[in-house]
Amino acid sequence: MPSPAFRQFPLRRHRLAVALLTALPFVAAAQDAPTAQRESATTLDAIQVTAQRRVENIQDVPVSITAVGGEKLDVLGSGGGDVRFLSGRVPSLNIESSYGRAFPRFYIRGLGNTDFDLNASQPVSLVYDEVVQESPLLKGFPVFDLERVEVLRGPQGTLFGRNTPAGVVKFESAKPAQDADGYVQFALGNDGMFNFEGAYGGPLTERWSARASALYQRREDSVDNAFPGPNDGFEGYDESAARVQFLYEGDEFEALFNLHKRHMNGTARLFRANIIQPGTNDLVPGFDRDVVANDGVNFSDLETWGGSARLRWDLGSVSLYSITGYETAESLNRGDIDGGFGAAFLGPGNSGPGFIPFASESADGLPDHRQITQEFRLESDEWGRFDWQAGLFWYDEDIAIDSFNYDSLSPGNPQAGYAIQAQRNKAWAVFASGEYDITDRFALRGGVRYTQDQKDFSASVLEAAPFSAAPVGGPYTVHTDVNDISWDLSGTFALNDDINLYARVAKGFRAPSVQGRLLFASAAAVADNGGVSTADSEEVLSWEAGIKAELWDRRARLGFNVFRYDVDDQQIIAVGGGGNTATLLNADKTRGQGFELDLEAYLAENLLVTLGSSWNDTEIQDADLAVPGCGGGCTVTDPETAPGSGLYLIDGNRLPQAPEWVHAVTARYAIPVGESAEFYVYTDWAYRSEVDFFLYDAVEFTGKSMVEGGLRLGYLWNQGDYEVALFGRNITDTTRVVGAIDFNNLTGFLNEPRTYGIEFTARF
């Protein structure tokens, strides 16, 4: 008899095995494609990645990984999209935000964190030019002048450290070189859109080269405010970013220096009161996304900057690397959280758009932040059958957070509550990883990492907020000190020169999280350390197996894998609810499983098609875990712990913001014009199935499935040096609720609207 842990997924485990076996006939058929057909078509370039901290062909890496670069990045980012444009365009990847452009939240294979606190940790790590971006405000740095983006799925703790149990998203900037090159790009579009992007790099001396790149994006307000309040309109932004790099290349020493900065101001996430029809997840009849009526102040200001030094010494049989990083951020985001104007207790005619029990307007700021990282790493250099790397890592972050509440019902929206948080986080680690070629076809890889993580946290209420149980007081302090061992083991078997099979097992962990949103703490929370909540470490054990193949004489590339993971003590956040609290919790167990497919192929000489697809099945397993339900009139479908308690059991629920299905397809068809020009059509479509916005299940707070499409019509000439294109994003103007606020009314926020424009690019 199978154990209870496996009895719950008998059919689903069978699905995974069938899915893997189903891929094998496709590979065999592809291998047998007619020779004449193969020889007539264009071939795919090899993809080089650094998923294992060294340059390798993506086909040789025993990890589920997708790389996005070149034209595809340009197309997806058309129209001034921020990093969220990658959501759903890569298997098992979801990205959303309740802050807008400032604070993206990443999910891989369903694992993520819906917490909106500026101190929130995420199980998906973002690494920009080999430097981890831990603060959620650092994770939204604009996407421009990149070599590629790599999405690594599954625990990556051995080489990338703590807080990577779900995976890693890596950004690699275009580097300086001795060969001069660059580009400029301009775009104009609807809603006053203006985008500029450009870069230039080349030699300074025989040893030194440099590259400078910059971005500027602007869009005017596209949503009118029908209420004569502080803001006339919403959804506009003004954003700029720049990066400068200097590369020194000596005989036995190499150094790459990087300075970067971002400034963004505009609208914070726009919350819309009572836009969901009660008893359904439909938008209310007559909904107009271009008009709201808000009485609260709304803005988002963010500035980040940082630098890094990546040094390499060639010591003969080994190379020594030093990577030093410094990052800092400063921000203030303010919004009308109730999504409307007035409050019901003012009487008839003053309740705003629908029933609003009470006014809610708040802001969160990061007045002080700095992050310092240092890594030293030794790497073997052509040791034959055995290659290895080992290193030390050090991390030090210091943050301060301001939280404000405001009175929307008084003239000038005065402050009516103020709390502060502060945290010092120090961590260090030692790690080692190796690969041994047992035969010419079979190789084993493995690694281990020991991490020590320490946090010192404090929070205080300096001005009590109305309707809050938290009085003036503090500091309320928390100290955590944990250690953990992460590891991975994988094997790769080459069936032939074009097909690799691999299997991998890995363990990752996320360090404890602490949160103190004291302005909105409940009486019960205040009685327990003033309202500060803590979640213990979570651990993930993941298994995956897959196939990577180059087919039809490199006209096609396939990656397919199945996976399963178990999370012990998963960190989750119970947000909102009738008491408008935010409490960190640990779920006893979470299980997930699924499959992922990446396919890229030239179906004809001038027709390139890509397909990315994933199935993710997640389930919370904790029979006694209960969270508050909504306070805004939703229909909760989970069992209540006791009649009238307002607490609902979430055992068996899927994870929030974890779509079961994600599909993405692109197609590019080119029509040559002479020998140096072409017309082309490029279209991309992404589908994700429905998602839950919260830990509990509710009819109104289940986001509908969504399809978004893009279209680009372009003309390239002079061997591709010049390009003009018409583009559209979300061309069907799909409108979906993608997130919600549940404590006040049926408040929601939406996906990005349709954008379109014209773009010119010159490359030199």
Summary of the structure (lengths in Angstrom):
residues: 764
radius of gyration: 25.9
end to end distance: 67.2
largest distance: 80.9
contacts: 2812
relative contact order: 0.14
helix: 8%
strand: 55%
